[in-house]
Amino acid sequence: MTKPALDLYAVVGNPVAHSQSPFIHAAFARQTGERLRYERLLCAFDAFAATVRTFARDGARGCNVTMPFKFDAFCLAPQRTARAELARACNVLRFDGEGWMGDNTDGAGLVNDIERNARVALRGARILLIGAGGGASGALGPLLAARPAELVVANRTVARAEELVASHAEARATLAPGGLRATSLTACGSGFDIVVNASASSVGGAPVPVPGAVLRPGGLALDMMYGPPARGFLAWAQTHGAVGRDGLGMLVEQAAEAFLFWRGVRPETAPVLDALRARVDA
């Protein structure tokens, strides 16, 4: 008997050659017995919509969306989950027969990695979120839902940080007055328990955009990037006495959420993260 064709998925972005998503989803497929194939799809900066529509028309079932297209993906999806609506950005699209559905699994992936893998409590913590782009937009809602004591969004353009904070007005009610605020990169405060870099600074090889005083000795400093781009941030964290963590765990955890969104099955993440860490370190 001929086996049915494999369902096709991909990660869409620019750049995308470095992505470890094909390795992760291949591991998830083996673990769960789901029949799928997962590729990388490089997209020209001005051709996201056309590229994704062609991919779907050719029979694909869905895609992950990475930088710089998460806001474009939100606009392209006629239906969206509540967490995508809150983020106003999508990192996952599902090509349903009755219409496309967009989701955002970034924040859930970040929270799961911090609490399950790094074993750091978010509840009652003081958190600094650096950046106000697609990554930060996806992270803010789930971070707020974890009930920190304070959450500061710092960005080079303060107006963008203020817009992001304002869009989470209902979630802000879970914090004390002034517990959620926007600020510049130079005036964000000091001694945070958790610092999350959601900016593009690591990708471009730029210095960490905030002063070392933001770190509490022994606190957690997490960069959403991984591999060579994250090394500068990790060295900076170590220099200032913090525990550095790259984005591999977040990558695996958000991928598991996407896999659940597509296939209705949530894979185990721990063995895949261990295998991915060994692969990247090698």
C-alpha positions as CSV (number, residue, x, y, z in Angstrom):
1,M,0.0,0.0,0.0
2,T,1.3,3.5,-0.9
3,K,1.8,5.7,2.1
4,P,0.0,9.1,2.1
5,A,2.0,12.1,1.1
6,L,3.8,14.0,3.9
7,D,2.1,17.2,5.0
8,L,4.3,20.2,4.2
9,Y,5.3,23.0,6.6
10,A,8.2,25.5,6.6
11,V,9.7,28.4,8.5
12,V,9.5,31.7,6.5
13,G,11.9,34.5,7.1
14,N,14.9,36.5,6.0
15,P,17.5,35.4,7.0
16,V,16.4,31.8,7.5
17,A,19.3,29.5,6.6
18,H,20.4,29.4,10.2
19,S,17.0,28.2,11.5
20,Q,17.0,25.0,13.6
21,S,13.2,24.7,13.2
22,P,13.5,21.8,10.6
23,F,15.6,19.8,13.1
24,I,13.1,20.4,15.9
25,H,9.9,19.6,13.9
26,A,11.5,16.5,12.4
27,A,12.3,15.3,15.9
28,F,8.7,16.1,17.0
29,A,7.3,14.1,14.0
30,R,9.4,11.1,14.9
31,Q,8.4,11.3,18.5
32,T,4.6,11.6,17.8
33,G,4.3,9.5,14.6
34,E,2.9,12.5,12.7
35,R,3.7,12.4,9.0
36,L,5.1,15.8,7.9
37,R,8.0,17.4,6.1
38,Y,9.4,20.8,7.3
39,E,11.6,23.1,5.2
40,R,13.1,26.6,5.3
41,L,11.6,29.2,3.0
42,L,13.6,32.4,2.3
43,C,11.4,35.3,1.5
44,A,12.3,38.6,-0.1
45,F,11.6,41.5,2.1
46,D,8.9,42.9,-0.2
47,A,7.3,39.5,-1.1
48,F,6.0,38.0,2.1
49,A,2.3,37.8,1.2
50,A,3.0,36.5,-2.3
51,T,5.5,33.9,-1.1
52,V,3.1,32.5,1.6
53,R,0.1,32.4,-0.7
54,T,2.1,30.4,-3.3
55,F,3.3,28.1,-0.6
56,A,-0.3,27.5,0.6
57,R,-1.6,27.1,-2.9
58,D,1.1,24.4,-3.6
59,G,-0.5,22.3,-0.9
60,A,1.4,23.3,2.3
61,R,-0.5,23.0,5.6
62,G,1.1,25.8,7.5
63,C,4.2,27.7,8.4
64,N,6.2,29.4,11.1
65,V,7.1,33.0,10.6
66,T,10.3,34.6,11.8
67,M,11.8,38.0,11.5
68,P,11.0,40.4,10.1
69,F,7.5,39.2,9.0
70,K,5.5,38.6,12.2
71,F,3.5,41.8,11.8
72,D,2.9,41.0,8.1
73,A,1.7,37.6,9.1
74,F,-0.9,39.1,11.5
75,C,-2.3,41.3,8.7
76,L,-2.4,38.3,6.3
77,A,-4.4,36.0,8.6
78,P,-8.2,36.5,8.4
79,Q,-8.7,34.5,11.6
80,R,-6.5,34.8,14.7
81,T,-6.2,33.3,18.2
82,A,-6.7,35.5,21.2
83,R,-3.0,35.6,22.0
84,A,-2.2,36.6,18.4
85,E,-4.8,39.4,18.7
86,L,-3.2,40.6,21.9
87,A,0.3,40.6,20.4
88,R,-0.9,42.0,17.0
89,A,1.7,39.7,15.5
90,C,1.8,36.1,14.3
91,N,4.6,33.6,14.3
92,V,2.4,30.7,13.1
93,L,0.0,30.3,10.3
94,R,-2.3,27.3,9.7
95,F,-3.8,26.9,6.2
96,D,-7.3,25.5,7.1
97,G,-9.7,24.6,4.3
98,E,-12.2,27.2,5.5
99,G,-9.6,30.0,5.9
100,W,-6.2,30.7,7.4
101,M,-5.7,30.9,11.2
102,G,-2.9,32.9,12.8
103,D,-1.4,32.3,16.2
104,N,1.5,33.6,18.4
105,T,3.4,31.0,20.4
106,D,6.4,33.1,21.2
107,G,5.2,34.2,24.6
108,A,4.1,30.8,25.7
109,G,7.4,29.4,24.6
110,L,9.4,32.0,26.5
111,V,7.4,31.5,29.7
112,N,7.6,27.7,29.5
113,D,11.4,27.9,29.0
114,I,11.9,30.2,31.9
115,E,9.7,28.3,34.3
116,R,10.1,24.7,33.2
117,N,13.6,24.6,31.8
118,A,15.5,27.4,33.6
119,R,13.3,26.8,36.7
120,V,13.0,30.5,37.4
121,A,9.8,31.8,38.9
122,L,8.1,34.7,37.0
123,R,5.5,35.3,39.6
124,G,6.6,38.2,41.8
125,A,9.7,38.9,39.8
126,R,10.9,42.2,38.4
127,I,11.3,41.8,34.6
128,L,12.9,44.0,32.0
129,L,11.8,43.3,28.4
130,I,14.2,44.9,25.8
131,G,12.6,45.7,22.5
132,A,9.1,46.5,21.1
133,G,9.1,44.5,17.9
134,G,7.5,41.2,16.9
135,G,9.3,39.1,19.6
136,A,8.5,41.5,22.4
137,S,4.8,41.8,21.2
138,G,4.4,38.1,21.5
139,A,6.1,37.8,24.8
140,L,4.4,40.6,26.8
141,G,1.0,39.1,27.3
142,P,2.1,35.7,28.6
143,L,4.7,37.4,30.8
144,L,2.0,39.6,32.3
145,A,-0.2,36.5,32.8
146,A,2.6,35.0,34.9
147,R,1.9,37.8,37.5
148,P,5.3,39.5,37.9
149,A,5.7,42.3,40.4
150,E,6.9,44.7,37.8
151,L,7.5,44.6,34.0
152,V,9.3,47.3,32.2
153,V,9.4,47.5,28.4
154,A,12.5,49.4,27.1
155,N,13.0,50.4,23.5
156,R,15.2,52.8,21.5
157,T,12.0,54.5,20.2
158,V,10.1,55.0,23.4
159,A,6.8,55.7,21.5
160,R,6.8,52.1,20.2
161,A,7.3,50.8,23.7
162,E,4.4,53.0,24.9
163,E,2.2,51.7,22.2
164,L,3.0,48.1,23.2
165,V,2.2,48.8,26.8
166,A,-1.0,50.6,25.9
167,S,-2.2,47.6,23.9
168,H,-2.0,45.5,27.0
169,A,-4.1,47.7,29.2
170,E,-6.5,45.0,30.4
171,A,-3.6,42.7,31.3
172,R,-2.0,45.6,33.2
173,A,-4.8,45.3,35.8
174,T,-3.1,42.3,37.3
175,L,-0.1,44.4,38.4
176,A,0.1,47.1,41.0
177,P,-0.2,50.7,39.7
178,G,2.9,51.6,37.8
179,G,3.9,47.9,37.6
180,L,3.9,48.0,33.8
181,R,5.6,50.9,32.1
182,A,7.6,51.9,29.0
183,T,10.9,53.6,29.0
184,S,14.1,54.4,27.0
185,L,17.0,52.0,26.9
186,T,19.1,54.3,29.2
187,A,16.5,54.9,31.9
188,C,15.0,51.5,32.5
189,G,16.2,51.1,36.1
190,S,18.4,48.5,37.8
191,G,18.5,45.2,39.6
192,F,15.9,43.2,37.6
193,D,15.4,39.6,38.5
194,I,14.9,38.7,34.8
195,V,16.1,40.6,31.7
196,V,14.8,39.4,28.3
197,N,16.5,40.7,25.1
198,A,13.8,40.7,22.4
199,S,15.6,43.4,20.3
200,A,17.6,42.8,17.1
201,S,20.8,43.9,18.7
202,S,22.3,40.4,18.8
203,V,21.5,39.6,15.2
204,G,23.4,42.6,14.0
205,G,26.3,42.1,16.3
206,A,25.6,45.3,18.1
207,P,26.5,45.8,21.8
208,V,23.8,45.0,24.4
209,P,21.7,48.2,24.3
210,V,21.1,48.6,28.1
211,P,23.6,49.2,30.9
212,G,24.9,46.4,33.0
213,A,23.2,47.9,36.1
214,V,19.8,46.4,34.9
215,L,21.1,43.0,36.0
216,R,20.7,41.7,39.5
217,P,23.7,39.5,40.5
218,G,22.5,35.9,40.1
219,G,19.5,37.0,38.1
220,L,18.5,35.5,34.7
221,A,19.5,37.3,31.5
222,L,17.9,35.6,28.4
223,D,18.5,36.5,24.8
224,M,15.8,35.3,22.3
225,M,18.6,34.6,19.8
226,Y,20.8,31.5,19.9
227,G,24.1,30.3,18.5
228,P,26.9,32.8,17.5
229,P,24.5,35.9,17.6
230,A,23.8,35.3,21.3
231,R,27.4,34.9,22.5
232,G,27.9,38.6,23.1
233,F,24.8,38.9,25.2
234,L,25.8,35.8,27.2
235,A,29.3,37.1,27.8
236,W,27.8,40.5,28.9
237,A,25.5,38.7,31.4
238,Q,28.4,36.7,32.9
239,T,30.6,39.8,33.2
240,H,27.9,41.4,35.3
241,G,27.2,38.4,37.5
242,A,24.0,37.2,36.0
243,V,23.0,33.8,34.6
244,G,23.0,34.0,30.8
245,R,20.6,31.9,28.7
246,D,20.1,31.8,25.0
247,G,16.9,31.3,23.0
248,L,17.2,27.6,22.2
249,G,14.8,26.6,25.0
250,M,12.3,29.2,23.9
251,L,12.7,28.1,20.3
252,V,11.8,24.5,21.2
253,E,9.0,25.4,23.5
254,Q,7.3,27.8,21.0
255,A,7.8,25.1,18.3
256,A,5.9,22.6,20.5
257,E,3.1,25.1,20.8
258,A,3.0,25.5,17.0
259,F,3.1,21.7,16.5
260,L,0.0,21.4,18.9
261,F,-1.7,24.2,16.9
262,W,-1.1,22.4,13.6
263,R,-1.4,18.7,14.6
264,G,-3.5,18.6,17.8
265,V,-0.6,16.8,19.6
266,R,1.9,18.4,22.0
267,P,5.3,16.7,21.9
268,E,7.8,16.3,24.8
269,T,10.3,19.1,24.6
270,A,13.1,18.0,27.0
271,P,14.7,15.4,24.8
272,V,14.5,17.6,21.7
273,L,16.1,20.5,23.6
274,D,18.9,18.3,24.8
275,A,19.6,17.0,21.3
276,L,19.4,20.5,19.8
277,R,21.8,21.9,22.5
278,A,24.3,19.2,21.6
279,R,23.9,19.9,17.9
280,V,24.5,23.6,18.3
281,D,27.4,23.2,20.7
282,A,29.0,20.9,18.3
